[in-house]
Amino acid sequence: MNFTGIIIGAAVFFSIGICHPITIKLEYYFGRKGWWGFFIPGVICTVISLLLDNYIASTIVAAFAFSCFWGIGEVFKQEKRVLKGWFPENPERHEYYERRREEL
């Protein structure tokens, strides 16, 4: 039996599971500026995946990199969710959210 697909699938599932709550926290504490928290690890993991000789490890690291890149868009979408009231806003950034609501 070949477990390669199962291993990679589980790793991708795990990386998506990690990125989701990080997206929420980054937006809560840093707002849209939190996208750098996904961009930098995404670039680093992309480079690492290019340098790895092991097919499985390279695939897993690349999948995590692209989960990070997907997270960049999710940070911006998360702000929209907060503005709609679907997620709690950071009370320390209330004035920022009020300005954003007026812009929309």
C-alpha positions as CSV (number, residue, x, y, z in Angstrom):
1,M,0.0,0.0,0.0
2,N,1.1,3.5,-0.7
3,F,0.5,6.0,2.1
4,T,1.9,9.0,0.3
5,G,-1.4,10.6,-0.6
6,I,-2.8,10.0,2.9
7,I,0.2,11.6,4.5
8,I,0.1,14.6,2.2
9,G,-3.7,15.0,2.5
10,A,-3.5,14.9,6.3
11,A,-0.7,17.5,6.3
12,V,-2.7,19.8,4.0
13,F,-5.8,19.4,6.3
14,F,-3.6,20.2,9.3
15,S,-2.1,23.3,7.7
16,I,-5.5,24.6,6.7
17,G,-6.7,23.9,10.2
18,I,-3.8,25.9,11.7
19,C,-4.2,28.8,9.3
20,H,-7.9,29.4,10.0
21,P,-7.6,30.5,13.7
22,I,-4.3,32.4,12.9
23,T,-6.3,34.4,10.3
24,I,-8.8,35.4,12.9
25,K,-6.2,36.3,15.5
26,L,-4.0,38.3,13.0
27,E,-7.0,40.4,11.9
28,Y,-8.1,40.9,15.5
29,Y,-4.8,42.2,16.7
30,F,-3.3,43.8,13.6
31,G,-6.1,44.4,11.2
32,R,-5.4,44.1,7.5
33,K,-1.7,44.8,8.2
34,G,-1.6,41.2,9.6
35,W,-1.3,39.8,6.0
36,W,2.5,40.0,6.4
37,G,2.2,37.3,9.0
38,F,1.2,34.9,6.2
39,F,3.3,36.4,3.4
40,I,6.7,36.0,5.0
41,P,6.2,32.3,6.1
42,G,4.7,31.6,2.7
43,V,7.7,32.8,0.8
44,I,10.1,31.0,3.2
45,C,8.2,27.7,2.9
46,T,8.1,28.1,-0.9
47,V,11.9,28.5,-1.0
48,I,12.4,25.6,1.4
49,S,10.1,23.4,-0.7
50,L,12.3,24.1,-3.8
51,L,15.4,23.0,-1.9
52,L,14.1,19.8,-0.4
53,D,15.0,16.5,-2.1
54,N,12.3,14.4,-0.5
55,Y,9.1,14.5,-2.6
56,I,6.7,14.1,0.4
57,A,8.4,16.7,2.5
58,S,8.7,19.2,-0.4
59,T,5.0,18.7,-1.2
60,I,3.9,19.2,2.4
61,V,6.0,22.4,2.8
62,A,4.7,23.8,-0.5
63,A,1.1,23.0,0.6
64,F,1.7,24.9,3.8
65,A,3.2,27.8,1.8
66,F,0.1,28.0,-0.3
67,S,-2.1,27.7,2.7
68,C,-0.3,30.8,4.0
69,F,-0.8,32.6,0.7
70,W,-4.5,31.7,0.8
71,G,-4.5,33.2,4.4
72,I,-3.5,36.6,3.0
73,G,-6.9,36.9,1.2
74,E,-8.7,35.5,4.2
75,V,-7.3,38.3,6.5
76,F,-8.9,40.9,4.2
77,K,-12.1,38.9,4.1
78,Q,-12.0,38.5,7.9
79,E,-12.0,42.3,8.3
80,K,-15.2,42.4,6.2
81,R,-16.7,39.7,8.4
82,V,-15.9,41.8,11.5
83,L,-17.4,44.9,9.9
84,K,-20.6,42.9,9.3
85,G,-20.7,41.9,12.9
86,W,-20.1,38.2,12.3
87,F,-16.9,38.2,14.4
88,P,-16.0,40.2,17.4
89,E,-14.0,43.4,16.9
90,N,-11.0,44.3,18.9
91,P,-12.2,47.1,21.3
92,E,-8.8,48.8,21.1
93,R,-9.4,49.2,17.4
94,H,-13.1,50.3,17.6
95,E,-12.4,53.8,16.0
96,Y,-10.7,52.1,13.1
97,Y,-13.7,49.8,12.5
98,E,-16.1,52.8,12.7
99,R,-14.1,54.7,10.1
100,R,-14.1,51.6,7.8
101,R,-17.9,51.3,8.2
102,E,-18.3,54.9,7.2
103,E,-16.2,54.3,4.1
104,L,-18.4,51.5,3.0
